[in-house]
Amino acid sequence: MATPAKGPAEGPCSTPLPDGTIEVTKVHPVDEKLHASRLVPAALQHIAAMYAGVVTPPLIIGQAVHLDTAGQTRLIAASLLIAGVATLLQTLGVKGFVGNRLPFVNAASSAGIAPMLAIAETNAQGDQLPAIYGAVMVAGVFCLAIGPFFGRLLRFFPPLVTGVVITLIGVTLMPVPVGWAQGGDKTAADYGDMRYLALAAFTLVVILLIQRFGKGFVKQVALLFGLLIGTLAAIPFGMADFSSIRSAPIAAVPTPFAFGTPEFQPAAIVSLCLVMLVLMTESSAGMLAIGEICERDCDGRTITRGLRTDGIATFLGPVFGGFPTSAFAQNVGVVSLTKVRSRYVVAVAGGALLILGAFPVLGAVVSMVPMPVLGGAGIVLFGSIAVSGIRTLSEAGLDDSSNIILVAVSLGAGIIPLAAPTFYADFPAWAQTVLGSGISAGALVAVSLNLFFHHLGTRSSANAAAALKSS
């Protein structure tokens, strides 16, 4: 729609006419190209909000499979690289095929960590990452295959189910930062030393103080400031290791399959495909939320294009060392908070992640953060994931007795591997892989009980709709 207006031109959407008037073409806020003075700070906020989450999966998995410093750096660089590519695809896209063309961030999800740790535990060293990457690649193909039909499956993943899974993600991963706070290496003689615990506690207190007294942008990046201040505090005590920066190459081209040729193990594939269903639900919910925030209709085709981006990034990620990719809910929160809805802001953030991934020396900065510092920050990070799940459950109709039973049994099944790590020790290897992850076990039980209570035996569509509404 064009309207004639007198006065100076208003950005790139204003066109001078021969009669001296200005033709101003209205552009939707999502498609607005902001001036650099607004675009760059807004993009930095998105990077700050997501950075800790992006590097968490490679940090945890890298430690679990006993990678050296160079391998850990490559894993972090790959995670940043894939996040950048996925975010650029999502925001800019190929019209009609890939990308929802919304201010939407995609990166490696923490939801896949526990199942991947379970896969690592059931494989010998050297086969751990190949088994993980084989399962991740199949999960990507699975996402691409069912993405166009996923809208019909969403009714099997109501907030009741997704709330259980998100809560379990935070709860089952909590032992990781607790181990970090004690020094990270369980075999070390000084594991659990008080100086490690003190540094972790100091980092946690710094984050809490910034969250309490910080304003605006500073408050939003409390986690990153906590990591920075905690690392600086560790230097005088010789607890910060800078060797990763000295040894990391300044720039490097990612090497395909640097961690080994993918291996395709049925149990591992089932576990990751279950998680992929949850990630697709999370992405779909995120797209609907961002569409509402941006006042742009997010229809079935938009969701299909967005999920296709998830599938492509998840499939291609293992080629370079990436993990299952999904939406980053914290960045949806950034858009809601700042009211900056331009997809080009997020595209710039994606480009910055791509650059960080192409220069391993920048990714190596994360590797120098002491484990206790990561532990203090990780308690906040994974605890906030659990809180997100609890918030989702609070909106899921827990006044219904069937829903209470569903949540209770699902959470119980998910916490078994955490409370009793040897509970499934005598089960077949495939069962250990699927059930040994609290997230996949809880998801499997939650989906099954949702079918049992709210879908099987419903005699009419009205009854089915009522059951779904109650859940």
Phi, psi and chi 1 to 4 in degrees:
 res  aa     phi    psi   chi1   chi2   chi3   chi4
   1 MET       -  131.0  177.9  178.7  178.9      -
   2 ALA  -116.2  137.9      -      -      -      -
   3 THR  -131.5  131.8   55.0      -      -      -
   4 PRO   -73.4  138.5   24.4  -29.4      -      -
   5 ALA  -148.0  141.1      -      -      -      -
   6 LYS   -83.2  153.4  -64.9  -77.2 -175.8 -179.2
   7 GLY   117.0 -177.2      -      -      -      -
   8 PRO   -68.8  157.7   26.0  -33.2      -      -
   9 ALA   -65.5  144.6      -      -      -      -
  10 GLU  -111.6   74.6  -63.5 -179.4   24.0      -
  11 GLY    81.2 -171.5      -      -      -      -
  12 PRO   -70.1   -8.4   25.8  -34.9      -      -
  13 CYS   -95.0    8.5  -60.0      -      -      -
  14 SER  -107.9  129.5  -57.2      -      -      -
  15 THR  -123.9  121.9  -52.9      -      -      -
  16 PRO   -66.5  138.2  -14.7   27.7      -      -
  17 LEU  -104.9  159.4  -62.4  176.4      -      -
  18 PRO   -57.6  -29.5  -25.5   34.7      -      -
  19 ASP   -84.8    8.2   61.7   -1.5      -      -
  20 GLY    92.0   -6.9      -      -      -      -
  21 THR   -82.9  169.8   61.3      -      -      -
  22 ILE  -115.3  126.8  -57.8  -65.1      -      -
  23 GLU   -92.4  114.9 -178.2 -177.7   50.3      -
  24 VAL  -104.4  116.4 -179.5      -      -      -
  25 THR   -95.3  121.8  -55.1      -      -      -
  26 LYS   -72.1  132.2  -67.7 -177.0  178.4  178.5
  27 VAL  -117.0  136.9  174.7      -      -      -
  28 HIS   -63.3  141.5 -166.1  -77.0      -      -
  29 PRO   -53.4  -29.4  -26.9   33.5      -      -
  30 VAL   -65.5  -33.3  168.9      -      -      -
  31 ASP   -98.3    7.5  -60.4  -45.6      -      -
  32 GLU   -73.2  132.8 -175.0 -179.8    3.7      -
  33 LYS   -99.7  105.9  -64.0  179.8  179.7  178.3
  34 LEU   -79.3  157.8  -56.1  178.4      -      -
  35 HIS   -68.4  151.3 -171.3  -86.5      -      -
  36 ALA   -55.9  -31.8      -      -      -      -
  37 SER   -64.3  -25.6   60.4      -      -      -
  38 ARG  -100.7  -33.6  -70.1 -177.6   60.9 -158.8
  39 LEU   -68.1  -46.6 -173.4  145.8      -      -
  40 VAL   -65.7  -49.7  173.4      -      -      -
  41 PRO   -59.9  -38.6  -23.0   34.0      -      -
  42 ALA   -64.8  -39.5      -      -      -      -
  43 ALA   -65.5  -38.6      -      -      -      -
  44 LEU   -62.5  -35.6  -75.3  174.2      -      -
  45 GLN   -62.9  -39.5  -72.7 -171.4   80.2      -
  46 HIS   -66.8  -41.3  -81.6  -78.0      -      -
  47 ILE   -63.1  -43.7  -65.7  170.3      -      -
  48 ALA   -62.6  -39.2      -      -      -      -
  49 ALA   -68.6  -31.2      -      -      -      -
  50 MET  -104.2  -18.9   72.7 -177.5  -64.3      -
  51 TYR   -57.0  -48.0 -166.6   85.2      -      -
  52 ALA   -61.0  -38.6      -      -      -      -
  53 GLY   -67.7  -35.2      -      -      -      -
  54 VAL   -67.9  -40.5  174.6      -      -      -
  55 VAL   -86.3   -9.4  -59.8      -      -      -
  56 THR   -63.7  -49.9  -64.8      -      -      -
  57 PRO   -57.1  -48.5  -27.0   36.6      -      -
  58 PRO   -64.8  -32.4   19.4  -31.5      -      -
  59 LEU   -63.6  -46.7  -86.5  173.4      -      -
  60 ILE   -71.0  -48.0  -64.3  175.2      -      -
  61 ILE   -66.5  -40.4  -59.1  -60.3      -      -
  62 GLY   -58.8  -42.0      -      -      -      -
  63 GLN   -67.6  -40.9  -80.4 -167.9  -25.0      -
  64 ALA   -63.2  -33.2      -      -      -      -
  65 VAL   -99.0   10.1  -60.5      -      -      -
  66 HIS    62.1   45.8  -50.7  -68.0      -      -
  67 LEU   -74.1  147.9  -72.3 -178.3      -      -
  68 ASP   -78.0 -179.6   57.6   14.8      -      -
  69 THR   -59.8  -41.9  -58.3      -      -      -
  70 ALA   -64.7  -42.5      -      -      -      -
  71 GLY   -65.3  -40.1      -      -      -      -
  72 GLN   -62.3  -41.7 -172.4   87.1  -51.9      -
  73 THR   -62.5  -43.0  -61.2      -      -      -
  74 ARG   -63.3  -37.4  -71.7 -157.6  -53.1  -87.6
  75 LEU   -66.6  -41.4 -148.5   59.8      -      -
  76 ILE   -65.4  -43.9  -68.2  170.4      -      -
  77 ALA   -60.7  -40.6      -      -      -      -
  78 ALA   -64.7  -39.9      -      -      -      -
  79 SER   -63.7  -42.4 -170.3      -      -      -
  80 LEU   -65.2  -42.0  -67.6  166.3      -      -
  81 LEU   -61.8  -48.9 -175.5   75.5      -      -
  82 ILE   -65.3  -37.9  -62.3  -59.5      -      -
  83 ALA   -61.0  -41.9      -      -      -      -
  84 GLY   -64.1  -45.4      -      -      -      -
  85 VAL   -62.9  -46.3  170.9      -      -      -
  86 ALA   -63.4  -40.8      -      -      -      -
  87 THR   -68.5  -39.5  -59.9      -      -      -
  88 LEU   -64.7  -43.2  -76.0  170.2      -      -
  89 LEU   -60.4  -40.7  -89.6  178.1      -      -
  90 GLN   -69.3  -43.1 -162.0   69.2  -84.6      -
  91 THR   -81.4  -39.8   51.2      -      -      -
  92 LEU   -93.5  -49.3  -56.6  179.0      -      -
  93 GLY    64.0  174.8      -      -      -      -
  94 VAL  -114.8  109.7  177.7      -      -      -
  95 LYS   -52.6  129.4 -166.7  171.2 -176.4 -179.9
  96 GLY    85.0   -4.8      -      -      -      -
  97 PHE  -130.0  -59.1 -178.5   66.2      -      -
  98 VAL  -128.1  140.7  173.2      -      -      -
  99 GLY    94.4  131.3      -      -      -      -
 100 ASN   -84.5   -6.1   56.0   31.8      -      -
 101 ARG    55.3   43.7  -63.5  166.3   72.0   85.4
 102 LEU  -126.4  164.2  -68.4  166.4      -      -
 103 PRO   -73.7   74.9   25.9  -34.3      -      -
 104 PHE  -126.3  126.0 -158.4   68.7      -      -
 105 VAL   -98.8  133.5  171.2      -      -      -
 106 ASN  -121.1  137.2  -78.6   74.0      -      -
 107 ALA  -163.8  176.6      -      -      -      -
 108 ALA   -60.1  129.4      -      -      -      -
 109 SER   -92.9  144.4  171.5      -      -      -
 110 SER   -70.3  -15.8  -64.5      -      -      -
 111 ALA   -62.7  -26.9      -      -      -      -
 112 GLY   -85.2   -6.2      -      -      -      -
 113 ILE   -64.1  -52.2  -65.3  174.6      -      -
 114 ALA   -61.3  -46.7      -      -      -      -
 115 PRO   -61.1  -37.1  -23.4   33.5      -      -
 116 MET   -69.3  -34.1  -70.8 -172.2  -71.9      -
 117 LEU   -64.5  -38.0  -69.8  176.4      -      -
 118 ALA   -64.7  -38.9      -      -      -      -
 119 ILE   -64.3  -42.4  -66.0  169.7      -      -
 120 ALA   -62.1  -37.9      -      -      -      -
 121 GLU   -69.1  -25.1  -71.8  173.4    4.3      -
 122 THR   -97.5   11.1   54.5      -      -      -
 123 ASN  -128.0  151.8  -79.1  -86.5      -      -
 124 ALA   -72.7  153.4      -      -      -      -
 125 GLN   -59.5  132.4 -168.4  167.9   -7.2      -
 126 GLY   105.3  -28.9      -      -      -      -
 127 ASP  -103.5   -3.3  -66.7  -33.7      -      -
 128 GLN   -66.8  -56.3  -65.5  167.3  -46.5      -
 129 LEU   -65.5  -41.9  -80.1  177.3      -      -
 130 PRO   -57.3  -39.7  -29.8   37.1      -      -
 131 ALA   -66.7  -40.7      -      -      -      -
 132 ILE   -63.5  -47.6  -71.1  171.1      -      -
 133 TYR   -68.4  -33.4  -74.6  140.5      -      -
 134 GLY   -62.5  -43.3      -      -      -      -
 135 ALA   -66.6  -39.1      -      -      -      -
 136 VAL   -64.6  -41.6  172.0      -      -      -
 137 MET   -62.3  -43.3  -69.0 -174.9   79.3      -
 138 VAL   -65.7  -37.4  175.2      -      -      -
 139 ALA   -61.3  -36.3      -      -      -      -
 140 GLY   -64.8  -43.1      -      -      -      -
 141 VAL   -63.5  -40.4  174.3      -      -      -
 142 PHE   -58.5  -43.7  176.8   69.1      -      -
 143 CYS   -62.7  -44.0  177.6      -      -      -
 144 LEU   -63.8  -35.9  -71.0  170.0      -      -
 145 ALA   -71.4  -43.3      -      -      -      -
 146 ILE   -99.2   -4.5   70.5  168.4      -      -
 147 GLY   -52.2  -47.8      -      -      -      -
 148 PRO   -64.0  -19.6  -24.2   34.8      -      -
 149 PHE  -108.8    4.2  -43.8  102.9      -      -
 150 PHE   -66.8  -27.2 -169.7   67.5      -      -
 151 GLY   -55.5  -33.5      -      -      -      -
 152 ARG   -75.3  -20.6  -57.9  174.4 -166.7  173.2
 153 LEU   -92.4  -10.5  -59.8  176.5      -      -
 154 LEU   -59.6  -27.9  -84.2  175.1      -      -
 155 ARG   -66.6  -18.3   63.7 -164.4 -178.0  100.5
 156 PHE   -86.6   -2.5  -60.0  117.5      -      -
 157 PHE  -128.9   59.6  -64.3   88.5      -      -
 158 PRO   -69.8  174.6   29.4  -36.5      -      -
 159 PRO   -54.8  -28.0  -27.7   34.5      -      -
 160 LEU   -59.6  -41.5 -162.3   64.0      -      -
 161 VAL   -78.6  -50.2  172.5      -      -      -
 162 THR   -64.3  -34.1   55.5      -      -      -
 163 GLY   -62.4  -41.7      -      -      -      -
 164 VAL   -60.8  -46.4  166.0      -      -      -
 165 VAL   -65.7  -45.2  174.6      -      -      -
 166 ILE   -63.8  -40.6  -64.6  169.1      -      -
 167 THR   -60.7  -43.9  -57.8      -      -      -
 168 LEU   -65.7  -32.0  -76.0  172.1      -      -
 169 ILE   -58.2  -49.5  -68.6  169.8      -      -
 170 GLY   -66.3  -42.8      -      -      -      -
 171 VAL   -69.2  -46.7  171.2      -      -      -
 172 THR   -71.5  -21.6   59.2      -      -      -
 173 LEU   -89.9   -7.0  -68.3  178.1      -      -
 174 MET   -60.6  -32.1 -165.1   54.4   71.0      -
 175 PRO   -60.6  -23.4  -26.9   35.8      -      -
 176 VAL   -64.8  -56.5  173.1      -      -      -
 177 PRO   -65.1  -28.0   21.5  -33.1      -      -
 178 VAL   -64.3  -40.8  171.2      -      -      -
 179 GLY   -65.9  -39.2      -      -      -      -
 180 TRP   -60.9  -43.3  -73.0  -12.7      -      -
 181 ALA   -61.4  -25.4      -      -      -      -
 182 GLN   -91.4    3.1  -63.4  176.7   86.1      -
 183 GLY   121.2  -18.7      -      -      -      -
 184 GLY    93.2  -38.5      -      -      -      -
 185 ASP  -103.0  105.1 -175.2    2.7      -      -
 186 LYS   -67.1  -20.2  -67.8 -177.6  179.0 -179.6
 187 THR   -86.6   -9.5   62.3      -      -      -
 188 ALA   -73.8  147.9      -      -      -      -
 189 ALA   -66.1  -29.5      -      -      -      -
 190 ASP   -98.4   18.5   60.4   -9.1      -      -
 191 TYR   -61.1  128.1 -178.5   73.6      -      -
 192 GLY    84.7    9.1      -      -      -      -
 193 ASP   -58.9  145.7 -168.6  -84.5      -      -
 194 MET   -60.8  -30.2  -79.6  -56.0  -60.4      -
 195 ARG   -68.0  -32.2   63.0 -165.6 -177.0  111.3
 196 TYR   -67.1  -46.3  -67.4  148.4      -      -
 197 LEU   -63.0  -37.6  -60.7  179.0      -      -
 198 ALA   -65.5  -41.1      -      -      -      -
 199 LEU   -66.2  -40.4 -177.2   56.5      -      -
 200 ALA   -63.2  -43.5      -      -      -      -
 201 ALA   -64.7  -40.4      -      -      -      -
 202 PHE   -60.2  -45.6  171.9   76.2      -      -
 203 THR   -60.9  -43.7  -56.7      -      -      -
 204 LEU   -61.8  -43.3  178.9   57.7      -      -
 205 VAL   -64.0  -40.4  168.5      -      -      -
 206 VAL   -59.6  -45.5  168.0      -      -      -
 207 ILE   -61.5  -42.6  -66.8  170.6      -      -
 208 LEU   -64.8  -40.8  -66.1  175.5      -      -
 209 LEU   -65.8  -41.8  -70.6  174.4      -      -
 210 ILE   -65.4  -39.9  -65.4  173.7      -      -
 211 GLN   -65.1  -33.3 -171.1   67.3   34.5      -
 212 ARG   -79.6  -42.7  172.0   62.6  179.7   85.2
 213 PHE  -109.4  -11.0  -61.2  107.0      -      -
 214 GLY   -71.7  160.5      -      -      -      -
 215 LYS  -126.5  146.7  -57.1  -67.1 -177.3 -176.7
 216 GLY    53.1 -124.4      -      -      -      -
 217 PHE   -62.0  -39.5  178.3   69.8      -      -
 218 VAL   -60.3  -41.3  172.3      -      -      -
 219 LYS   -66.1  -37.0 -173.2  173.9 -177.7  177.2
 220 GLN   -66.0  -31.7  -71.0  177.5   21.7      -
 221 VAL  -106.8   32.6  -64.7      -      -      -
 222 ALA   -57.7  -37.1      -      -      -      -
 223 LEU   -62.9  -45.6 -157.8   67.0      -      -
 224 LEU   -68.3  -39.1  -70.9 -177.7      -      -
 225 PHE   -64.5  -36.5  -86.5  118.8      -      -
 226 GLY   -62.6  -43.1      -      -      -      -
 227 LEU   -62.6  -42.5  -69.7  171.1      -      -
 228 LEU   -65.2  -50.4  174.5   61.6      -      -
 229 ILE   -66.9  -38.6  -65.3  171.2      -      -
 230 GLY   -62.8  -39.6      -      -      -      -
 231 THR   -66.4  -42.1  -58.8      -      -      -
 232 LEU   -62.9  -38.1  -67.5  175.4      -      -
 233 ALA   -68.3  -26.4      -      -      -      -
 234 ALA   -78.2  -22.3      -      -      -      -
 235 ILE   -59.9  -49.0  -67.3  173.8      -      -
 236 PRO   -60.7  -22.5  -21.0   32.4      -      -
 237 PHE   -97.0    8.4  -58.9   97.7      -      -
 238 GLY    67.0   28.8      -      -      -      -
 239 MET  -104.5    6.0  -63.3  168.2   65.5      -
 240 ALA  -111.2  128.9      -      -      -      -
 241 ASP  -108.3  117.4 -178.0    9.8      -      -
 242 PHE  -100.1   10.0  -63.6   93.5      -      -
 243 SER   -65.7  -29.2   62.2      -      -      -
 244 SER   -64.9  -34.1   58.9      -      -      -
 245 ILE   -73.3  -40.9  -66.2 -178.1      -      -
 246 ARG   -65.7  -35.0  -69.6 -167.1  -64.7  -92.4
 247 SER   -91.8  -15.1   60.5      -      -      -
 248 ALA   -76.8  138.7      -      -      -      -
 249 PRO   -68.3  146.5   23.7  -32.4      -      -
 250 ILE   -63.7  -47.3  -64.1  176.8      -      -
 251 ALA  -136.7  149.0      -      -      -      -
 252 ALA  -156.6  142.6      -      -      -      -
 253 VAL   -87.1  125.3  177.5      -      -      -
 254 PRO   -57.4  134.8  -21.1   31.8      -      -
 255 THR   -93.8  122.0  -55.7      -      -      -
 256 PRO   -60.4  136.2  -23.6   34.4      -      -
 257 PHE    52.7   41.5  -57.0  116.9      -      -
 258 ALA   -65.8  -20.7      -      -      -      -
 259 PHE  -102.5   12.1  -61.0   99.6      -      -
 260 GLY   115.5  157.9      -      -      -      -
 261 THR   -73.0  131.4  -54.9      -      -      -
 262 PRO   -56.8  141.9  -24.8   34.5      -      -
 263 GLU  -114.5  139.3  -62.8  175.9    7.8      -
 264 PHE  -109.9  100.8  -58.0   95.8      -      -
 265 GLN  -107.5  123.7  -59.1  176.2    2.5      -
 266 PRO   -51.9  -46.9  -26.9   35.0      -      -
 267 ALA   -64.3  -41.3      -      -      -      -
 268 ALA   -64.2  -39.4      -      -      -      -
 269 ILE   -64.4  -44.5  -71.1  168.9      -      -
 270 VAL   -59.5  -44.7  170.0      -      -      -
 271 SER   -59.7  -47.1  179.5      -      -      -
 272 LEU   -71.5  -32.7  -96.7  -64.1      -      -
 273 CYS   -67.3  -36.9  -75.5      -      -      -
 274 LEU   -60.5  -45.4  -85.9  173.6      -      -
 275 VAL   -64.4  -37.2  170.2      -      -      -
 276 MET   -62.4  -36.2 -160.4   69.1 -140.8      -
 277 LEU   -60.7  -41.8  -77.9  170.8      -      -
 278 VAL   -66.1  -42.2  175.3      -      -      -
 279 LEU   -63.2  -38.6  -65.7 -176.6      -      -
 280 MET   -65.3  -38.2  -67.8  171.3   72.7      -
 281 THR   -63.7  -43.7  -55.0      -      -      -
 282 GLU   -62.4  -43.2 -171.6  178.8    9.3      -
 283 SER   -63.8  -44.0  -89.0      -      -      -
 284 SER   -61.2  -44.7  -60.9      -      -      -
 285 ALA   -62.5  -40.1      -      -      -      -
 286 GLY   -63.6  -40.1      -      -      -      -
 287 MET   -65.8  -40.8  -76.6 -176.5  -97.3      -
 288 LEU   -63.7  -40.1  -68.7  170.3      -      -
 289 ALA   -66.8  -44.9      -      -      -      -
 290 ILE   -68.7  -32.3 -157.3   74.2      -      -
 291 GLY   -63.4  -40.3      -      -      -      -
 292 GLU   -68.5  -42.5 -174.2  174.2  -20.8      -
 293 ILE   -62.2  -40.4  -67.6  167.6      -      -
 294 CYS   -87.7   -2.8  -64.5      -      -      -
 295 GLU    56.5   42.5  -61.3  178.0   -6.4      -
 296 ARG  -127.3  129.7  169.5  165.4  -79.4 -174.6
 297 ASP   -60.6  128.4 -176.5   37.7      -      -
 298 CYS  -111.8   89.8 -171.6      -      -      -
 299 ASP   -88.8 -175.6   56.8   16.8      -      -
 300 GLY   -60.1  -37.5      -      -      -      -
 301 ARG   -68.2  -36.7  -73.2  176.4  -63.7  179.4
 302 THR   -64.1  -44.5  -56.9      -      -      -
 303 ILE   -63.9  -40.1  -69.5  175.9      -      -
 304 THR   -60.9  -43.8  -63.6      -      -      -
 305 ARG   -65.0  -37.6  -67.9 -163.5  -56.3  -89.9
 306 GLY   -66.1  -43.1      -      -      -      -
 307 LEU   -67.9  -31.9  -67.4  177.6      -      -
 308 ARG   -63.4  -35.7 -169.9  171.3  -73.6  137.3
 309 THR   -63.6  -44.2  -53.9      -      -      -
 310 ASP   -56.3  -46.0  -76.3   -1.8      -      -
 311 GLY   -63.8  -43.6      -      -      -      -
 312 ILE   -64.7  -45.2  -69.8  172.2      -      -
 313 ALA   -65.8  -38.1      -      -      -      -
 314 THR   -69.0  -37.1  -60.3      -      -      -
 315 PHE   -71.5  -43.8  173.4   71.0      -      -
 316 LEU   -81.7  -23.6  -66.4  178.6      -      -
 317 GLY   -52.6  -48.9      -      -      -      -
 318 PRO   -61.4  -21.0  -26.7   36.0      -      -
 319 VAL   -59.4  -36.0  175.5      -      -      -
 320 PHE  -110.4   -8.6  -58.0  105.8      -      -
 321 GLY   116.2   22.4      -      -      -      -
 322 GLY   -93.2  175.3      -      -      -      -
 323 PHE  -127.7  178.0  -61.9  110.0      -      -
 324 PRO   -53.5  133.6  -26.3   34.9      -      -
 325 THR  -109.4  139.7  -61.5      -      -      -
 326 SER  -154.3 -176.2  178.9      -      -      -
 327 ALA   -70.2  151.3      -      -      -      -
 328 PHE  -107.1  105.2  -99.9   40.9      -      -
 329 ALA   -62.3  -31.5      -      -      -      -
 330 GLN   -62.4  -29.6   54.2  -95.0   52.4      -
 331 ASN   -78.0  -26.6  -67.8   86.4      -      -
 332 VAL   -62.2  -39.7  174.9      -      -      -
 333 GLY   -63.7  -36.6      -      -      -      -
 334 VAL   -62.9  -44.2  171.1      -      -      -
 335 VAL   -61.2  -43.7  175.3      -      -      -
 336 SER   -64.0  -38.7  177.3      -      -      -
 337 LEU   -74.5  -45.3 -175.6   68.3      -      -
 338 THR   -84.7  -20.3   62.6      -      -      -
 339 LYS    65.7   12.7  -52.1  -58.5 -179.3 -171.6
 340 VAL   -90.1  107.1  178.0      -      -      -
 341 ARG  -104.5    4.2  -64.0  174.9  -77.6  179.3
 342 SER   -67.1  128.2  171.4      -      -      -
 343 ARG   -70.9  -19.1   58.8 -168.5  172.4   98.1
 344 TYR   -71.6  -25.8  -64.9  103.4      -      -
 345 VAL   -62.8  -47.3  166.8      -      -      -
 346 VAL   -69.4  -32.7  177.0      -      -      -
 347 ALA   -62.9  -40.2      -      -      -      -
 348 VAL   -64.1  -39.6  168.5      -      -      -
 349 ALA   -61.8  -40.2      -      -      -      -
 350 GLY   -63.9  -40.6      -      -      -      -
 351 GLY   -62.7  -38.3      -      -      -      -
 352 ALA   -65.3  -39.7      -      -      -      -
 353 LEU   -64.0  -37.8  -68.9  171.3      -      -
 354 LEU   -61.6  -42.5 -168.5   64.1      -      -
 355 ILE   -65.8  -42.5  -67.3  170.7      -      -
 356 LEU   -60.0  -37.8  -73.1  170.0      -      -
 357 GLY   -71.4  -28.3      -      -      -      -
 358 ALA   -81.1  -14.4      -      -      -      -
 359 PHE  -119.4   89.0  -68.7   87.4      -      -
 360 PRO   -54.8  -26.7  -25.9   35.2      -      -
 361 VAL   -62.7  -30.2   67.9      -      -      -
 362 LEU   -73.7  -40.8  -60.4  175.0      -      -
 363 GLY   -66.7  -27.5      -      -      -      -
 364 ALA   -67.2  -18.3      -      -      -      -
 365 VAL   -57.1  -37.4  172.1      -      -      -
 366 VAL   -65.7  -36.4 -179.3      -      -      -
 367 SER   -66.2  -21.1  -62.0      -      -      -
 368 MET   -85.1   -9.2   79.4  175.1 -171.2      -
 369 VAL   -67.7  124.4  177.9      -      -      -
 370 PRO   -59.1  147.5  -21.9   33.1      -      -
 371 MET   -56.5  -44.4  -77.4  -66.8  149.2      -
 372 PRO   -61.3  -33.6  -24.9   35.7      -      -
 373 VAL   -65.5  -44.7  173.6      -      -      -
 374 LEU   -61.0  -34.9  -74.3  172.1      -      -
 375 GLY   -64.0  -46.5      -      -      -      -
 376 GLY   -61.1  -42.3      -      -      -      -
 377 ALA   -72.4  -35.1      -      -      -      -
 378 GLY   -64.4  -32.3      -      -      -      -
 379 ILE   -60.2  -40.1  -70.9  172.2      -      -
 380 VAL   -69.9  -44.4  177.6      -      -      -
 381 LEU   -62.6  -53.4  178.6   63.1      -      -
 382 PHE   -75.0  -30.3  -65.0  129.0      -      -
 383 GLY   -63.9  -37.6      -      -      -      -
 384 SER   -69.0  -29.2   64.4      -      -      -
 385 ILE   -65.3  -44.6  -65.4  173.6      -      -
 386 ALA   -61.2  -39.8      -      -      -      -
 387 VAL   -62.9  -38.6  169.8      -      -      -
 388 SER   -59.8  -40.5  -63.0      -      -      -
 389 GLY   -65.9  -41.4      -      -      -      -
 390 ILE   -63.4  -39.3  -66.0  169.2      -      -
 391 ARG   -63.2  -39.7 -175.2  169.9   59.9 -120.6
 392 THR   -64.8  -42.3  -58.1      -      -      -
 393 LEU   -64.5  -32.2  -75.4  173.6      -      -
 394 SER   -65.2  -18.6   69.6      -      -      -
 395 GLU  -103.4   11.7  -57.6  167.6   -3.7      -
 396 ALA  -105.2   16.1      -      -      -      -
 397 GLY    74.7   53.0      -      -      -      -
 398 LEU   -80.8    8.2  -69.2 -177.3      -      -
 399 ASP   -82.3   -7.2   52.5  -19.3      -      -
 400 ASP   -92.0  130.3 -178.0  -81.7      -      -
 401 SER   -63.2  -35.6   60.0      -      -      -
 402 SER   -63.9  -39.6  -63.3      -      -      -
 403 ASN   -67.9  -36.3  -68.4  -14.7      -      -
 404 ILE   -62.9  -43.8  -67.1  173.2      -      -
 405 ILE   -64.1  -42.3  -67.3  -64.1      -      -
 406 LEU   -58.2  -49.5 -173.7  156.6      -      -
 407 VAL   -65.8  -42.5  173.0      -      -      -
 408 ALA   -61.1  -48.1      -      -      -      -
 409 VAL   -68.9  -40.6  175.5      -      -      -
 410 SER   -64.5  -44.6  -58.4      -      -      -
 411 LEU   -64.5  -39.5  -73.5  176.5      -      -
 412 GLY   -61.1  -44.5      -      -      -      -
 413 ALA   -63.6  -35.9      -      -      -      -
 414 GLY   -74.5  -26.8      -      -      -      -
 415 ILE   -88.4  -15.7  -68.0  173.2      -      -
 416 ILE   -52.6  -49.8  -75.3  174.8      -      -
 417 PRO   -62.2  -25.8  -20.9   33.9      -      -
 418 LEU   -79.7  -42.4 -173.0   66.1      -      -
 419 ALA   -77.5  -34.5      -      -      -      -
 420 ALA  -136.3   83.2      -      -      -      -
 421 PRO   -57.5  -24.3  -24.1   34.1      -      -
 422 THR   -97.7    9.8   60.0      -      -      -
 423 PHE   -57.6  -39.2 -173.1   83.8      -      -
 424 TYR  -100.2   19.0  -62.5  109.4      -      -
 425 ALA   -60.3  -31.8      -      -      -      -
 426 ASP   -94.6    3.3  -65.8  -31.1      -      -
 427 PHE   -79.3  160.5  -79.6   57.2      -      -
 428 PRO   -58.0  157.6  -21.3   31.4      -      -
 429 ALA   -58.0  -39.7      -      -      -      -
 430 TRP   -65.7  -36.9   64.9  -93.1      -      -
 431 ALA   -69.5  -36.2      -      -      -      -
 432 GLN   -63.2  -38.0  -69.5 -176.1   45.0      -
 433 THR   -67.8  -43.1  -59.5      -      -      -
 434 VAL   -76.0  -48.8  175.6      -      -      -
 435 LEU   -85.6  -19.9  -59.5  176.1      -      -
 436 GLY   -70.1  -14.8      -      -      -      -
 437 SER   -96.5  119.3  160.1      -      -      -
 438 GLY   -59.3  -31.3      -      -      -      -
 439 ILE   -70.3  -49.4  -64.6  170.5      -      -
 440 SER   -69.5  -36.3   57.3      -      -      -
 441 ALA   -64.9  -46.5      -      -      -      -
 442 GLY   -64.0  -39.5      -      -      -      -
 443 ALA   -64.4  -43.8      -      -      -      -
 444 LEU   -60.7  -45.1 -169.8   59.9      -      -
 445 VAL   -68.1  -42.0  171.8      -      -      -
 446 ALA   -63.3  -43.3      -      -      -      -
 447 VAL   -65.2  -42.4  170.2      -      -      -
 448 SER   -64.4  -44.2  -59.9      -      -      -
 449 LEU   -70.9  -31.8  -70.1 -179.4      -      -
 450 ASN   -64.2  -40.5 -177.9   55.5      -      -
 451 LEU   -62.2  -44.3  -76.7  169.2      -      -
 452 PHE   -64.9  -46.0  176.9   69.9      -      -
 453 PHE   -82.3  -33.4  -77.2  120.5      -      -
 454 HIS  -119.6   -2.3  -59.7  -53.2      -      -
 455 HIS  -129.9  -48.7  -66.6  -82.8      -      -
 456 LEU   -66.9  129.4  -64.1  178.9      -      -
 457 GLY    85.8   -1.2      -      -      -      -
 458 THR   -69.7  129.7   44.2      -      -      -
 459 ARG   -87.3  -16.1  -64.0  178.4  178.8  -84.7
 460 SER  -147.9  163.2   67.7      -      -      -
 461 SER   -65.1  -30.2   58.2      -      -      -
 462 ALA   -66.3  -42.7      -      -      -      -
 463 ASN   -64.5  -40.8  -72.0  -21.8      -      -
 464 ALA   -62.3  -42.2      -      -      -      -
 465 ALA   -64.4  -40.3      -      -      -      -
 466 ALA   -64.0  -41.1      -      -      -      -
 467 ALA   -64.1  -41.9      -      -      -      -
 468 LEU   -65.6  -40.8 -175.8   59.9      -      -
 469 LYS   -62.1  -40.4 -176.3  178.4  179.3 -179.5
 470 SER   -66.5  -24.6   71.0      -      -      -
 471 SER   -93.2      -   68.5      -      -      -
